[in-house]
Amino acid sequence: MNYRIVFQTLGKILLVEATLIVLPLMISLIYHETEMIVPFITTSGILCICGFLLVKLIKPNNANLFPKEAFAIVSLSWILVSLFGCLPYIFSGVVNNFFDALFESVSGFSTTGATVLSDVENLSKGLLFWRSFSQWLGGMGILVFVLAILPNVDPRSMYILKAESPGPKVGKLVSKVKVTAIILYLIYIVLTLTLTILLKIAGLPWFDSVVHALSVAGTGGFSIKNSSIMAYQNIPAEIIIAIFMLFFAINFNLYYFILIGQGKQILKNEEFRFFVIIVVISTLIVAINIMNLYGNFGNSLHHAIFQVASIISTTGLTTTDFNIWPSLSKWILIILMITGGCAGSTCGGIKLSRVIILGKTIKNEIKYSLHPNQVITTKFEQKRVEEDVLRGVVSFIIAYFFIVLLGTLIISIENVDLLSSLTSVLTCISNVGPGFNLVGPTENFAFFSNFSKLILSIIMLAGRLEIFPILVLFTPRLWKKA
């Protein structure tokens, strides 16, 4: 382990976070929120001091960066960014409990959207912006952002991109890692700005449009209204948000194909086609199933489309209380919560590419049982799935459900009912936000003990980083010097 390069990189990341704190500070100044000036400046100052010390006092003997260092940098940076990110909540006095502040901060950066705050409408504009902005940063990835803005990015930083990015296999769009990061963020920014403008045209105030666009882009789900999007009773805005939640659940590589004039590649993409089929079928089943609750098929279809888009994209915004929906619709949402959207998007969950690969692997095993001498290979996107990718898919899914079971068992110590315990863990590891029963769309996570909030915070980070970067922190081999 090259400790020096790890700590120096962490210092640079803290300096970037210190700079980004200036944005919510500016929002507070614009809205004359003098009570938020000290909390933001203090947070930025602490970040600057810690970052400066790490960068200036620790000089690496060499700049070698390998998978071991990349995993350490990714895991530790997300933990540190979340820890420092909770300071504005504490310094402002909005949250007096450290574990509540940590939960809120982790929920933001991990793009989960679960909250311990019961009245967000009384928060300052600056703090509301910070909540949504943290989700926007976490959506594409904090390290991807750093790679995009820092000069002299080492080609070996691809290891960082792989460790942070979602999906069974990560590749560069172009030959250089820095250019790849810039392209991804440019697409991300353009989509976010487009959504902001459309929400303003639909009738939302500018501030509301901006913070909800940031939240949707990161598929995070933090809203500035206690009752989420349903508070606006704005059908055009709901339709726009539903469409963009689906946009952000699609692999960003497909947008790059459009930019270079190869839009036909989208229709050839197996995961995208599967994604469309899942959305359409789920929406129709849910719409029919909940029709009695909303009087007619038009109303039920409207709510079905929004909630299916919200859950499969793991955004978590709501237009209705789906806690009262029939069991069939609830289970469909739970399944979508588990699968999530496409690899290479900003959403959480297992990812549909892994689901497809696993399904084909099971199908091939059945064939092999009937014809042991037949040579059978698993193919995805017209290409043979390599053994290391296949092993990674199976390992990830096993680890995912193991954490769900273990987490549910731990949460159940508080004598919380089974569905609340299960969906609280599922919604955290898939970075969705709302679950069912006690953690439903009209409830929050404030009732949990500090211990459970800490466990759920760890699970949220594990889900955002796709489990293994967090697990390797507990591996002694990671910390041994090379």
C-alpha positions as CSV (number, residue, x, y, z in Angstrom):
1,M,0.0,0.0,0.0
2,N,1.4,3.4,-1.0
3,Y,0.0,5.3,2.0
4,R,1.5,8.6,1.0
5,I,-0.3,8.8,-2.4
6,V,-3.5,7.7,-0.7
7,F,-3.4,10.4,2.0
8,Q,-2.3,13.1,-0.4
9,T,-5.2,12.3,-2.8
10,L,-7.6,12.4,0.1
11,G,-6.2,15.9,0.9
12,K,-7.0,17.1,-2.6
13,I,-10.5,15.7,-2.4
14,L,-11.1,17.6,0.9
15,L,-9.9,20.8,-0.7
16,V,-12.3,20.2,-3.6
17,E,-15.2,19.8,-1.0
18,A,-14.0,22.9,0.8
19,T,-14.4,24.8,-2.5
20,L,-17.8,23.3,-3.3
21,I,-19.2,24.5,0.1
22,V,-18.9,28.0,-1.3
23,L,-22.0,27.3,-3.5
24,P,-24.5,26.8,-0.7
25,L,-22.8,29.7,1.1
26,M,-23.6,31.9,-1.9
27,I,-27.2,30.7,-1.9
28,S,-27.5,31.7,1.8
29,L,-26.1,35.1,0.9
30,I,-28.5,35.6,-1.9
31,Y,-31.5,34.8,0.3
32,H,-30.0,36.9,3.2
33,E,-29.7,33.8,5.5
34,T,-27.1,35.3,7.8
35,E,-27.5,32.4,10.3
36,M,-26.0,30.0,7.7
37,I,-22.8,32.0,6.9
38,V,-20.8,30.9,9.9
39,P,-21.7,27.2,9.6
40,F,-20.7,27.0,5.9
41,I,-17.5,29.1,6.4
42,T,-16.5,27.1,9.4
43,T,-17.0,23.8,7.5
44,S,-15.1,25.1,4.6
45,G,-12.3,26.3,6.8
46,I,-11.9,23.0,8.6
47,L,-11.9,21.2,5.2
48,C,-9.2,23.6,3.9
49,I,-7.0,23.1,7.0
50,C,-7.3,19.3,6.9
51,G,-6.8,19.1,3.1
52,F,-3.9,21.5,3.1
53,L,-2.1,19.5,5.8
54,L,-2.5,16.2,4.0
55,V,-1.4,17.7,0.6
56,K,1.6,19.7,1.9
57,L,2.9,17.6,4.7
58,I,2.7,14.2,3.0
59,K,5.0,13.9,0.0
60,P,4.8,10.6,-1.9
61,N,8.0,8.8,-2.7
62,N,6.4,7.7,-5.9
63,A,3.1,8.3,-7.7
64,N,2.3,4.7,-8.4
65,L,-1.4,4.0,-8.2
66,F,-2.7,0.4,-8.3
67,P,-6.0,-1.3,-7.5
68,K,-5.2,-1.5,-3.8
69,E,-4.6,2.2,-3.6
70,A,-7.6,3.0,-5.8
71,F,-10.0,1.0,-3.5
72,A,-8.6,2.7,-0.4
73,I,-8.9,6.2,-2.0
74,V,-12.5,5.6,-3.1
75,S,-13.7,4.1,0.1
76,L,-11.9,6.6,2.5
77,S,-12.8,9.6,0.4
78,W,-16.5,8.8,0.5
79,I,-16.4,8.3,4.2
80,L,-14.4,11.5,4.8
81,V,-16.6,13.6,2.4
82,S,-19.7,12.3,4.2
83,L,-18.2,13.0,7.7
84,F,-17.3,16.6,6.8
85,G,-20.5,17.0,4.8
86,C,-22.5,16.6,8.0
87,L,-20.9,19.6,9.7
88,P,-23.3,22.2,8.2
89,Y,-26.2,20.3,9.7
90,I,-24.6,20.3,13.1
91,F,-23.1,23.9,13.1
92,S,-26.5,25.3,12.0
93,G,-28.3,23.7,14.9
94,V,-30.7,21.9,12.6
95,V,-29.5,18.5,13.8
96,N,-28.2,18.1,17.4
97,N,-27.4,14.4,17.1
98,F,-24.2,13.5,15.3
99,F,-25.6,10.2,14.0
100,D,-28.6,12.0,12.6
101,A,-26.3,14.5,10.8
102,L,-24.1,11.7,9.5
103,F,-27.2,9.7,8.3
104,E,-28.5,12.8,6.4
105,S,-25.1,13.5,4.9
106,V,-24.4,9.9,3.8
107,S,-28.0,9.7,2.4
108,G,-27.2,12.8,0.3
109,F,-23.8,11.8,-1.1
110,S,-24.8,8.1,-1.6
111,T,-27.9,9.5,-3.5
112,T,-30.3,7.5,-1.2
113,G,-32.7,10.2,-0.2
114,A,-33.7,8.7,3.1
115,T,-34.0,11.3,5.8
116,V,-34.3,11.8,9.6
117,L,-35.8,15.3,9.1
118,S,-39.6,15.6,9.6
119,D,-40.0,19.2,8.4
120,V,-37.6,20.1,5.6
121,E,-39.7,23.1,4.6
122,N,-38.4,25.0,7.6
123,L,-34.7,24.5,6.6
124,S,-32.7,27.4,5.1
125,K,-32.3,27.7,1.4
126,G,-28.6,27.2,1.7
127,L,-29.0,23.9,3.6
128,L,-31.7,22.7,1.2
129,F,-29.3,23.4,-1.7
130,W,-26.5,21.6,0.1
131,R,-28.7,18.5,0.5
132,S,-29.6,18.3,-3.2
133,F,-26.1,19.4,-4.4
134,S,-24.5,16.5,-2.4
135,Q,-26.8,14.1,-4.2
136,W,-25.8,15.6,-7.6
137,L,-22.1,15.2,-6.7
138,G,-22.7,11.6,-5.5
139,G,-24.7,10.7,-8.6
140,M,-21.9,10.8,-11.1
141,G,-19.3,10.2,-8.5
142,I,-17.1,12.4,-6.3
143,L,-13.9,10.9,-7.6
144,V,-15.1,11.2,-11.2
145,F,-15.7,14.9,-10.5
146,V,-12.2,15.3,-9.1
147,L,-10.7,13.5,-12.1
148,A,-12.5,15.9,-14.4
149,I,-11.2,19.1,-12.7
150,L,-7.8,18.3,-11.4
151,P,-4.8,18.8,-13.8
152,N,-2.1,16.1,-14.4
153,V,-4.4,13.1,-13.9
154,D,-2.4,9.9,-14.0
155,P,-3.5,7.3,-16.6
156,R,-3.6,4.8,-13.8
157,S,-6.5,6.8,-12.3
158,M,-8.6,4.4,-14.4
159,Y,-8.4,2.1,-11.3
160,I,-10.3,4.9,-9.4
161,L,-12.9,5.2,-12.1
162,K,-13.5,1.4,-12.0
163,A,-13.6,1.3,-8.2
164,E,-16.3,4.1,-8.0
165,S,-18.4,3.6,-11.1
166,P,-21.5,1.3,-11.1
167,G,-21.8,-1.8,-13.2
168,P,-20.1,-5.2,-13.7
169,K,-17.6,-3.7,-16.2
170,V,-16.3,-0.2,-16.6
171,G,-14.4,1.1,-19.6
172,K,-13.2,4.5,-20.9
173,L,-15.2,6.4,-23.5
174,V,-12.0,7.6,-25.0
175,S,-8.3,6.8,-24.5
176,K,-7.7,9.3,-21.7
177,V,-9.3,8.9,-18.2
178,K,-9.5,12.7,-17.7
179,V,-11.3,13.2,-21.0
180,T,-13.7,10.4,-20.2
181,A,-14.5,12.0,-16.8
182,I,-15.0,15.4,-18.5
183,I,-17.3,14.0,-21.2
184,L,-19.4,12.2,-18.5
185,Y,-19.8,15.3,-16.5
186,L,-20.6,17.5,-19.5
187,I,-23.5,15.1,-20.4
188,Y,-24.5,15.2,-16.8
189,I,-24.5,19.0,-16.6
190,V,-26.4,19.5,-19.9
191,L,-29.2,17.1,-18.8
192,T,-29.4,18.8,-15.4
193,L,-29.6,22.3,-16.9
194,T,-32.2,21.1,-19.4
195,L,-34.3,19.6,-16.6
196,T,-34.0,22.8,-14.6
197,I,-35.3,24.9,-17.4
198,L,-38.2,22.6,-18.2
199,L,-39.3,22.6,-14.5
200,K,-39.3,26.4,-14.5
201,I,-41.4,26.4,-17.7
202,A,-43.8,23.9,-16.0
203,G,-44.4,26.5,-13.3
204,L,-42.0,25.7,-10.4
205,P,-40.0,28.6,-8.9
206,W,-36.3,28.9,-10.0
207,F,-34.9,27.6,-6.7
208,D,-37.3,24.7,-6.6
209,S,-36.5,23.9,-10.2
210,V,-32.7,23.9,-9.5
211,V,-32.7,21.8,-6.3
212,H,-35.1,19.2,-7.7
213,A,-33.1,19.0,-10.9
214,L,-30.0,18.3,-8.9
215,S,-31.8,15.7,-6.9
216,V,-33.3,14.0,-9.9
217,A,-30.0,14.0,-11.8
218,G,-28.3,12.3,-9.0
219,T,-31.3,9.9,-8.7
220,G,-31.3,11.0,-5.0
221,G,-34.8,12.0,-4.2
222,F,-34.3,14.8,-1.6
223,S,-37.1,17.3,-2.0
224,I,-37.7,20.7,-0.4
225,K,-41.3,19.8,0.4
226,N,-42.4,17.5,3.2
227,S,-44.8,15.6,0.9
228,S,-42.2,15.5,-2.0
229,I,-43.4,16.3,-5.5
230,M,-47.1,15.6,-4.6
231,A,-47.0,19.0,-2.7
232,Y,-47.0,20.9,-6.0
233,Q,-50.0,19.2,-7.6
234,N,-48.3,20.0,-10.9
235,I,-49.0,17.4,-13.6
236,P,-46.6,18.8,-16.3
237,A,-43.8,18.9,-13.7
238,E,-44.5,15.4,-12.6
239,I,-44.4,14.1,-16.2
240,I,-41.1,16.0,-16.9
241,I,-39.5,14.6,-13.7
242,A,-40.7,11.0,-14.5
243,I,-39.1,11.2,-18.0
244,F,-35.8,12.5,-16.7
245,M,-35.7,10.0,-13.9
246,L,-35.7,7.3,-16.6
247,F,-33.1,9.3,-18.6
248,F,-30.7,9.3,-15.6
249,A,-31.3,5.5,-15.1
250,I,-29.9,4.8,-18.6
251,N,-26.2,4.1,-19.2
252,F,-24.4,7.4,-19.9
253,N,-22.3,5.7,-22.6
254,L,-25.5,5.7,-24.8
255,Y,-25.6,9.5,-24.7
256,Y,-22.0,9.5,-25.9
257,F,-23.0,7.4,-28.9
258,I,-25.7,10.0,-29.7
259,L,-23.0,12.8,-29.5
260,I,-20.7,11.0,-32.0
261,G,-23.6,10.3,-34.4
262,Q,-24.0,6.6,-33.5
263,G,-27.5,6.8,-32.0
264,K,-28.5,3.5,-33.6
265,Q,-26.3,1.8,-31.0
266,I,-29.0,2.6,-28.4
267,L,-31.5,0.2,-30.0
268,K,-28.9,-2.5,-30.2
269,N,-28.1,-2.2,-26.5
270,E,-29.5,-5.3,-24.8
271,E,-29.7,-3.7,-21.3
272,F,-31.5,-0.7,-22.7
273,R,-34.1,-2.8,-24.4
274,F,-34.6,-4.9,-21.2
275,F,-34.9,-1.7,-19.3
276,V,-37.7,-0.4,-21.5
277,I,-39.6,-3.7,-21.4
278,I,-39.4,-3.8,-17.6
279,V,-40.6,-0.2,-17.2
280,V,-43.6,-0.7,-19.6
281,I,-44.7,-4.1,-18.1
282,S,-44.3,-2.9,-14.5
283,T,-46.2,0.3,-15.2
284,L,-49.2,-1.5,-16.9
285,I,-49.5,-4.1,-14.1
286,V,-49.3,-1.5,-11.3
287,A,-51.8,0.8,-13.1
288,I,-54.3,-1.9,-13.5
289,N,-53.7,-3.1,-9.9
290,I,-54.3,0.3,-8.3
291,M,-57.1,1.5,-10.5
292,N,-59.7,1.1,-7.8
293,L,-57.8,3.5,-5.6
294,Y,-57.8,6.4,-8.1
295,G,-61.1,6.0,-9.8
296,N,-60.0,5.6,-13.4
297,F,-57.2,4.1,-15.5
298,G,-55.8,7.6,-16.5
299,N,-55.1,8.6,-12.9
300,S,-53.8,5.2,-11.9
301,L,-51.5,5.2,-15.0
302,H,-50.2,8.6,-14.1
303,H,-49.2,7.5,-10.6
304,A,-47.9,4.1,-11.8
305,I,-45.6,5.7,-14.4
306,F,-44.1,8.2,-11.9
307,Q,-43.6,5.6,-9.1
308,V,-42.1,2.9,-11.4
309,A,-39.8,5.5,-12.9
310,S,-38.9,6.8,-9.4
311,I,-38.2,3.3,-7.9
312,I,-36.3,1.7,-10.9
313,S,-34.2,4.8,-11.1
314,T,-33.8,4.6,-7.3
315,T,-34.7,8.3,-7.0
316,G,-37.4,7.9,-4.5
317,L,-39.6,11.0,-5.2
318,T,-43.3,10.5,-4.8
319,T,-46.6,11.8,-6.1
320,T,-48.7,9.5,-3.9
321,D,-48.5,7.3,-0.8
322,F,-47.7,3.9,-2.3
323,N,-47.7,2.5,1.2
324,I,-51.5,2.0,0.7
325,W,-51.2,0.2,-2.6
326,P,-52.2,-3.5,-3.0
327,S,-49.6,-6.2,-2.2
328,L,-48.9,-7.0,-5.9
329,S,-47.9,-3.4,-6.7
330,K,-45.8,-3.2,-3.5
331,W,-43.9,-6.3,-4.5
332,I,-43.3,-5.0,-8.0
333,L,-41.8,-1.8,-6.5
334,I,-39.6,-4.0,-4.1
335,I,-38.3,-6.0,-7.1
336,L,-37.6,-2.7,-9.0
337,M,-35.9,-1.4,-5.9
338,I,-33.6,-4.4,-5.9
339,T,-32.8,-4.4,-9.7
340,G,-32.4,-0.7,-10.1
341,G,-31.6,0.7,-13.6
342,C,-28.8,0.4,-16.1
343,A,-25.1,0.1,-15.3
344,G,-23.2,3.3,-16.0
345,S,-26.1,5.4,-14.8
346,T,-26.5,7.4,-11.6
347,C,-29.0,4.9,-10.1
348,G,-28.4,2.3,-7.5
349,G,-29.5,-1.3,-7.1
350,I,-28.0,-4.5,-8.5
351,K,-28.2,-3.1,-12.1
352,L,-30.1,-4.8,-15.0
353,S,-26.9,-5.9,-16.7
354,R,-26.1,-8.1,-13.8
355,V,-29.7,-9.4,-13.7
356,I,-29.5,-10.3,-17.4
357,I,-26.1,-12.0,-17.1
358,L,-27.2,-14.0,-14.1
359,G,-30.4,-15.0,-15.9
360,K,-28.4,-16.2,-18.9
361,T,-25.9,-18.0,-16.6
362,I,-28.8,-19.9,-14.9
363,K,-30.3,-20.8,-18.3
364,N,-26.9,-22.1,-19.6
365,E,-26.5,-24.2,-16.4
366,I,-29.9,-25.8,-17.1
367,K,-28.7,-26.5,-20.7
368,Y,-25.4,-27.9,-19.4
369,S,-27.3,-30.2,-17.0
370,L,-29.1,-31.7,-20.0
371,H,-26.1,-31.8,-22.3
372,P,-22.9,-32.1,-20.2
373,N,-20.6,-32.4,-23.3
374,Q,-21.9,-29.2,-25.0
375,V,-19.7,-26.1,-24.9
376,I,-21.9,-23.2,-23.7
377,T,-20.8,-19.6,-23.3
378,T,-22.7,-16.7,-21.7
379,K,-23.1,-13.7,-24.0
380,F,-24.1,-10.2,-23.2
381,E,-24.4,-7.4,-25.8
382,Q,-23.3,-9.9,-28.5
383,K,-20.0,-10.5,-26.7
384,R,-18.8,-13.4,-24.6
385,V,-18.8,-12.7,-20.9
386,E,-15.4,-13.2,-19.5
387,E,-14.9,-15.4,-16.5
388,D,-13.8,-12.6,-14.2
389,V,-16.9,-10.5,-15.1
390,L,-19.1,-13.5,-14.5
391,R,-17.5,-14.2,-11.2
392,G,-17.9,-10.6,-10.2
393,V,-21.6,-10.6,-11.1
394,V,-22.3,-13.7,-9.0
395,S,-20.1,-12.5,-6.1
396,F,-21.8,-9.1,-6.1
397,I,-25.4,-10.5,-6.0
398,I,-24.5,-13.0,-3.2
399,A,-22.8,-10.1,-1.2
400,Y,-25.8,-7.9,-1.9
401,F,-28.4,-10.3,-0.5
402,F,-26.1,-11.4,2.4
403,I,-25.9,-7.7,3.5
404,V,-29.7,-7.4,3.1
405,L,-30.2,-10.4,5.4
406,L,-27.6,-9.4,7.9
407,G,-28.8,-5.8,8.0
408,T,-32.4,-6.8,8.4
409,L,-31.4,-9.1,11.3
410,I,-29.5,-6.3,13.0
411,I,-32.3,-3.7,12.5
412,S,-34.9,-6.2,13.8
413,I,-33.2,-6.0,17.2
414,E,-35.3,-2.8,17.7
415,N,-38.4,-4.9,17.4
416,V,-39.4,-3.2,14.1
417,D,-41.9,-5.1,12.0
418,L,-40.5,-7.4,9.3
419,L,-41.5,-5.3,6.2
420,S,-40.2,-2.1,7.8
421,S,-36.9,-3.8,8.7
422,L,-36.4,-5.4,5.3
423,T,-37.3,-2.4,3.2
424,S,-35.3,0.0,5.3
425,V,-32.2,-2.1,4.5
426,L,-33.2,-2.7,0.9
427,T,-33.9,1.0,0.3
428,C,-30.5,1.9,1.8
429,I,-28.4,-0.6,0.0
430,S,-30.1,0.2,-3.3
431,N,-30.0,4.0,-2.6
432,V,-33.7,4.5,-3.1
433,G,-35.0,6.4,-0.1
434,P,-38.5,5.4,1.0
435,G,-39.5,1.9,1.9
436,F,-42.7,0.5,3.3
437,N,-44.7,0.7,6.6
438,L,-42.6,2.7,9.2
439,V,-40.2,3.9,6.5
440,G,-42.8,4.6,3.8
441,P,-43.0,7.6,1.6
442,T,-44.8,9.8,4.2
443,E,-42.5,8.7,7.0
444,N,-38.8,9.0,7.9
445,F,-35.9,7.2,9.6
446,A,-35.8,9.4,12.7
447,F,-37.3,6.7,15.0
448,F,-34.3,4.4,14.6
449,S,-31.6,4.2,17.3
450,N,-28.2,5.8,16.8
451,F,-26.7,2.3,16.3
452,S,-29.2,1.4,13.6
453,K,-28.7,4.8,11.9
454,L,-24.9,4.1,11.8
455,I,-25.5,0.6,10.4
456,L,-27.9,2.0,7.7
457,S,-25.3,4.7,6.9
458,I,-22.6,2.1,6.3
459,I,-25.1,0.1,4.1
460,M,-25.9,3.2,2.1
461,L,-22.2,3.8,1.4
462,A,-21.7,0.1,0.6
463,G,-24.6,0.2,-1.9
464,R,-23.4,3.4,-3.6
465,L,-19.8,2.0,-4.0
466,E,-21.2,-1.5,-5.0
467,I,-20.2,-3.2,-1.8
468,F,-16.6,-4.4,-2.4
469,P,-14.7,-1.0,-2.0
470,I,-16.2,-0.9,1.5
471,L,-15.6,-4.6,2.3
472,V,-11.9,-4.4,1.3
473,L,-11.4,-1.8,4.1
474,F,-11.8,-4.7,6.5
475,T,-9.2,-6.8,4.7
476,P,-5.8,-6.9,6.4
477,R,-4.0,-7.4,3.1
478,L,-5.2,-4.0,1.9
479,W,-3.1,-2.2,4.6
480,K,0.1,-4.1,4.1
481,K,3.0,-2.1,2.5
482,A,3.9,-3.3,-1.0
